[in-house]
Amino acid sequence: MTDKLGIGILGCGNISAAYMRLAPLFEGIEVRACADLNSDAAKARAEEFNLRAETVDGLLAANDIDIIVNLTVPAAHFDVSKSILEAGKHVYSEKPFVLSIEEGQALAKLAAEKGLRVGSAPDTFLGGAHQLARHLIDQGAVGLVTSGTCFVQSPGMEMWHPNPDFFFQPGGGPILDLGPYYVSNLVQLLGPVKRVTAMSSSGSEYRTITSKPRHGEKIKVETPTTIHAVMQFHSGAQVTYCASWDVWQHGHSNMELYGQNGTLHVPDPNFFGGEIRMTEKGAFVTVSEDWKHPFSVANDGPHANYRTAGLADMALAILQGRPHRCSLEFSLHVVDVMTSILASGDAGEYKDILTTCERPEALGPQAAQDLLAQSETS
C-alpha cells in the first residue's frame, strides 16, 4: 500500500496556490497535476509549482491521481464533483460543498455505489484555536453552552478580488461564501442544528468593482448581502449569526459562546489560530498553557495557515480505513443549515433542518502532529 495518494487540482484560480503551496506540509498527499478550462492558467500554475499541466479530461483519466480537488466556482461544484466520482476518483471540494441537499444526496449515493470518498473544505475548524475551544467545551470548562453570537461583516469582496462576480450570484453571498467557516465550527463545537430563522436583504442593486484590472465595472447583485439569523441546536443552544457585505465598520467579536458557568471567546474561524479567552462567571481566567497544538504555530507570516489539513486527513483516512473529519455528511449538514437560513430569509418563517451529522472527531495536538510530514516535525 502506497504511503501517499496522488492529488490533482481542478481549477487554477486564486485558491489553488494555497493548496499547492501548503500540501508539502502534510503526510499522505502529493500534488502531481493540475487542470483548468483555461489552459494558460493551468500551465502557469504547473510551472510555478513544478507540476504537470493536464486538460480536464486528462486529469480525470490520469492513473497517478487518486483524489481530485474541486476548486471550480460554487455553481459548478456539483457537476464537477459528479464527473470526478464517475471517473473513479475520490473528490475533495472547496466550500460550499454543494448548493442544495438534493445535490449532496446525489453525490453521496454515487460515492457509495463507487466505493469512493467525498470531502469538503473548510478545514480551519481543525486549527489549534478551534480545537482548544472544542477541548474546553468537552471538558465542561464553561458548563453547558446555552447561547452565543457570531458576526462576520465587511464592505464586500469587490474591493480586493480581481473577478468578484460570483460572490454576488446565487451560490455566493456572505452566507454561502463565509458561512461554511462559522457554521462548520459551530457544528464541531456544539453538534448539529435543529432549526433556523432569518431575515435578509441587499444593501444595493449593483456593486462597483474597485480592484484591478476591472476597476469601475458594475456587478448586479443577485443574492442577499445582509442576513441576520438564529440557529437552534439539538443541544438546546441558540446562536445569533449576522453576516453582511454592507457594513463599513463594527465592534462585534467573531464568535462568543455563553455557558452556564462562563463565556468562551473564539477567534475568527476563517483562520486556524488566534487567542481563546475564557471567563469563569464574569471574570477572565488563564486558559491552559499546556495546549501545544501544531496548527496554532504561525507559519505564514503572522498567521497559522494549515489549509489542506482536511485533504491530508481524508487521504490518510482512506489509507488507514477510518472516517475522515471533513466528511460528506458533515459538509452536507452545513450546506443544509446555510440554505435553510437563506430560505427562511426569503419566506419569513422557521425552517427545520432535514439532515444531521456526528461531530467530527476532535483533532488534538498529537493527532494534528501525525498529519504533518516528518520534515515538519523534526
N, C-alpha and C positions, 0 to 999 in steps of 0.2 A: 504494500500500500504506500502510495506516494505521501510525502510529508507536506506537500504544497499543492494547492489547486490553482490551475491557470485561470486568470481573470482577464476578461475582455471588457473594455469600456465602450458603450454605445451612446454617443452624444459627447461632443468635444467642446462644449461651451465653457463658461466661467468656472463652474463647479468641478469640472473634470480634472483640473490641475491639482486640486486638493487631494483627490483620490490617488492620482499618480504620484504626487509628492510624498504623501504620508503612508502609502501602502507598505514601503520597505520597513517601517517601524514594527510590523507585526509578523507573527508566525502564521503559517498555514496558507498564505496567499502570495502570488507573484503576478503582477500585471504584465501581460505579454503583448497585447494588441489593442487597437482602438479603431473605431469607425464612426463616420458621420455622413449624413446625406450630402453635406458639403465636403467633398474630398480634400479640398485645400485645408480645411480645419483639421481633419484627421491627420494629414501629412505634417502639419505644423506641430501638433501635439506629439506625434510619434517621434519627430526629430528632437523636440525639446526634452523628452523623457526616455529616449533610446528604446522606443517600442516599434512594433510592426504596424503599419497602416493597412487596414483592410477595407474592402467595401462592406456594406451592411450584410449582404448575403454571404460574403466571405467569412465574416466574423461568426455568423450563425452556424456556419458549416465547419469551422476550424477545429481540428482534432485535439489541439493542445489547450482549448478553452473549456473550462468546466462551469464557471459562473460568469454570466454577463451582467454588468452593472448598467441599469437603465437610467440614463441621465437626460432623457428627452424632456420636452415641455410637459406639464401635468396632463393636458388634454390628450396626449399620445401615450401616456403610461400604460393604460390597459392594453391597447393594441400591440404595443411593442413587447410588453411582458408576455402576452399570449404567444407572440411569434417566437420568443426565446424558449418558452416551455415546449412549444410544438417542435422546435429544433432539437429537443432533448437535453437542454441545459438548464441548470439552476438559474434563478434570477434574483437579483438584489436591486430594488428600485429606490430612486430618490423620492423624497416626500413631495406631495402627498402620494401615498401608495397607489390609490385609485380615486375616482371621483364619485363612486356610489357603492352601496352594499352589493348590488347585483353584480357589478364588475368584479369585486373582490371574491364573491362566492363562486363566480365562473372560473376565476384563476385557481381557487382552492380545489375545485373539482378536477380541473385539468392537471394540476400538480399532483394530486392524489393518484390519478389514473397513470401518470407517467413516472411516479415514484421520485419526484423532484421536490426541492425546497424552494420556498419563496421567502424573501426577507425584505425589509424596507427601512430606510432612514426615517426619522433621525436616530442617531445613536448617542447624542450628547447626554442623555439621561444616564449613560454609563460612566460619566465623568466623576472624578473624585468628590466634588462638592455634593452632587446629587445622590451619590451612593452613601455619603456620610449622612445626608438628610434621611435617606431610607433606613440606615442603621439606627439613627436616633429615634425615628418613629417606631421601628420594630422593637426597640428596647423600651418603649414607653416613656421616653425622656420628657415629653410634653403631655403625656396622657393621651387619651382618645382625641383625635383631631375632629372637631365639630364643624369648623368652617374655615374660610380662607378667602384671599383675594389674589388676582393676577392682573397685571397691566402690561401691555405691550403697545406703545403708542408713539408715533413719529409723524413727520410731514409727508412721508411717502418714499417710493423707490425710484421715481423718475429723476431724482437729483444726482444719482450716482451710477445707476445701471445703464450700460450702453444701449440695450434693447429692452426697455421695461414694459412693452406692450402686454405680455402675458400676465403680468401682475394684476392688471385691471380687467381681465377677461374671465369668464366662467372657468373655475379651476384655480384662479388666483385669489386676490384679496387677502386681507390680513388674517382671516380665519384659516384658509387652506394653505397659505404660504407660511405663516408664522405659528399658527395654531398647533401644528404637529409637535413642536418643541415643548409647548406648555402643556397640552393635553397628554402627551406621552409621559411627561414627567409626573403629572398628577396621577395618572393611572398606575405608574410603577410605584408611587408613594402611597396611594390611598385605595387602589383597586378599581374595579370597573364602575362606570357611570350608569345610573338608573334612568334619569330623565333630565331634560333641559328646557329652559325657556329663554327667549331672547327678543331684543328689539334691534333693528338695523336700519341704516341709511347710507347715503353717499353725500359727501361734502360738496361735490361739484360734478357736473356732467362730463367735463373734459379735464385732462391733466396736461400740463405743458412740460415737455422734456427740457431739463436744464443741463443734462450731461452731454458730453461729446460722444459720437460725432453727429448726433441728431438734434442738437440744441435748437429749441424753438418749435419743434414739431408738437402737434397736439394729439392726445390719445383719448378715445372715447371710453368712458367708464361704464363697464357692463356688469359689475358685481359690487355689492356693498363694501364700503370702505370704513365704516364705523359700526361696530357691533358690541352691544352690552348684553351679556348672557349670565345665567346662573346654572350651574351644574349640580345636580343632586346625585351623590354616590350611593352605591348599595351599602356602604359602611355607615351611612347617615350624614356624612359631611356635606355641607353646602358651600360651594366655591363660586364667588363672583369673578367673571372673566371679561375684561374690557380690552378690545383690540381695535386699533384705529390707525389710519394713514391720513387723518385730518387734524392732527394735534402738533402744534409747533413746540410746546414745552409742557412738561408736567412734573410733579414731585412725588409720584407714587412708586413704591417698591415693585420690583418684578413679580415677586411671589412671597406671600406671607400665609402661614398655616397656623390656625389658632386651636390649641389643645386645651383639655380640661385643666392642665397644670402649668401651661406656659405657651409661649409663642415661638415659632421657628421662622426665621427669615432666610429664604432660599434665593441664591443669586440667579441671574438670567439663565434659563435653561437652553438658550441658544449657544452657550459656552460650556465647556467641560469643568472649568474651575470656578473659583470665586470664594467669597467668605460666607460661611454658615454662621449665623448669630442666633442665640437661643436665650430665652428667659425662663426662670422658674417663677411662676406667677408674674409679677410685674418687673422683676429685677433681672438684668442681664447677667449671665454666668459664663464662665470659660468653657468652651466646647472642648472635648477630649483632644489632647495634643498628641496622643499616640496613634492617630489615624494617619498612617503614611501611605496614601494611595498614589500609585504612579501616574494616574490620569489627572492628578492635581498639579503636577510639575510643569512649570512654564517651559515650553519647547518651541514656541512660535512667537518670538518677540516677548511681550509681557503676558501672553496667553498660553494656557494649556489647551492644545489643539490635537485631539486624537481621533478626528473624523476618519472613518474606515474601520474603527474598532468593531462596529456591528457587523461589517462584512467579514472581518477576520474571525469573529466569534461564530458566525454562521459556517464558514469554511471548516473551522476546527470541529464544530458540532457535527458536520457531515462526516468528517474523518473519524470522529470518536463515537458516532452513533448516539448523540444526545440532542435534546431540544436546543434551539438557538434562541437568543433573547429578543432580537428584533424580528419577531415571528410574524407570519401572515395573520394569525388570529389577533394578536396584539395590535398590529397596524390597522387591521380592518375595524376593530373596535374604535380606535382613534378616529378613523375616517367616518364611522357611523356617528360619533359624537359631534364632529365638526359639521357634517352635512345636516345633521338634525338641528344644530344651532342656526344654520342658515335657513333651513325650512321653517323653524319656529319664528325667526325674524320676519320672514315673508308672510306667514299665516297668522301671526299674533296669538299663538297657542302653545301649550306644553307639547313636547314631543318625547315619547318613550323611546329609549334606546333598545334596539331589537337584538343587538349582538352582546356578547360578553367575552371575557378572556381571563386567564390566570395572570397574576402579576409576573413579569419576567423574573427569573431567578436573580437574586442580588449579585452584584459583581464587587466583592470585597477586594482589599488590597492584593492578596495573593492570587486570586483568580485573574485580576487585571494584569498582574506581573506575568502570569503564564501566557497571556495573549501577546506579549511583546517579544520581538525577535531577540535571540541570545545576545547579539551585539549591543542591544539597547539595555540589557540587564547586567552586563559585565562591568 
